[in-house]
């Protein structure tokens, strides 16, 4: 479960941001996680309280937005969701595709007060 290590690094980044911007408390942290990312949102949510204990984020809420795993079919040039279509273009049934999105992991928003 590498999610805890990633969360600890996210907390460090947010704390650095807070220090630079004289922020005293974080209310909400919004992460964007791609469908193909190695991060499992359920684990991130479950591990969040432990990773923020004793930090400026303690008591904050974690929100996660899932980014779709889109691919471009190399045969017909249509964009499709690779996860829901199991890697097969719904237009031409080709398996030849290029992944366009879905591997991302971003800190989207830090709500402060």
C-alpha positions in Angstrom: 0.0 0.0 0.0 2.1 2.9 -1.3 -0.8 5.4 -0.9 0.3 6.4 2.6 3.8 7.4 1.3 2.2 9.4 -1.5 -0.2 11.1 1.0 2.7 12.0 3.3 4.5 13.7 0.3 1.3 15.5 -0.6 1.0 16.7 3.0 4.6 18.0 2.8 3.8 19.9 -0.4 0.7 21.4 1.1 2.5 22.4 4.3 5.2 24.1 2.1 2.6 26.0 0.2 0.9 27.0 3.5 4.2 28.3 4.9 5.1 30.3 1.8 1.6 31.8 1.8 1.2 32.4 5.5 -1.8 30.0 5.7 -2.7 28.9 9.2 -5.2 26.1 8.5 -6.4 24.0 5.6 -10.1 23.3 5.3 -10.3 21.1 2.2 -7.8 19.3 -0.1 -8.9 18.3 -3.5 -6.9 15.6 -5.4 -7.4 14.6 -9.0 -6.6 10.9 -9.7 -6.7 9.3 -13.1 -8.6 6.0 -13.6 -5.3 4.4 -14.6 -3.2 5.9 -11.8 -1.7 3.5 -9.4 -3.5 5.3 -6.5 -6.6 3.7 -5.2 -9.1 6.5 -4.1 -10.7 4.3 -1.4 -7.3 3.7 0.2 -6.4 7.4 -0.1 -9.6 8.3 1.7 -9.1 5.7 4.5 -5.5 6.7 5.1 -6.0 10.4 4.9 -6.8 10.9 8.7 -3.5 9.2 9.7 -1.4 11.1 7.2 -2.6 14.5 8.4 -2.5 13.9 12.1 -0.4 16.7 13.8 -0.1 18.7 10.6 -1.7 21.9 9.3 -4.2 19.7 7.5 -5.5 18.0 10.7 -9.3 18.2 10.6 -9.4 19.0 6.9 -11.6 17.2 4.4 -10.2 15.2 1.4 -12.1 15.3 -1.8 -11.1 13.1 -4.8 -12.0 13.7 -8.4 -11.6 10.8 -10.8 -10.1 11.8 -14.2 -11.3 9.6 -17.1 -8.9 7.2 -18.9 -9.3 8.3 -22.4 -7.6 6.9 -25.5 -7.3 7.7 -29.1 -8.0 4.9 -31.5 -5.2 4.5 -34.0 -7.5 3.0 -36.6 -10.5 5.4 -36.7 -9.2 8.4 -34.6 -12.1 8.4 -32.2 -11.5 9.2 -28.5 -13.0 6.7 -26.1 -12.8 5.6 -22.4 -10.4 2.8 -22.3 -11.6 1.4 -18.9 -15.3 1.2 -19.6 -14.6 -0.2 -23.1 -12.0 -2.7 -21.9 -9.3 -1.3 -24.3 -11.4 -1.8 -27.4 -12.6 1.1 -29.5 -16.4 1.1 -29.4 -16.5 2.6 -32.9 -14.3 0.2 -34.9 -13.4 -2.6 -32.4 -9.7 -2.0 -32.8 -7.3 -2.6 -29.8 -4.7 -0.2 -31.2 -4.9 3.0 -29.2 -2.8 5.7 -27.6 -3.6 6.6 -24.0 -4.4 10.3 -23.7 -5.3 10.7 -20.1 -6.0 8.7 -16.9 -2.6 8.3 -15.3 -2.7 11.8 -13.7 -2.3 12.6 -10.0 -2.7 16.3 -9.1 -3.3 18.5 -6.2 -6.1 20.5 -7.7 -7.2 22.7 -4.9 -6.2 23.7 -1.4 -9.0 25.5 0.5 -7.6 27.7 3.3 -8.9 29.8 6.0 
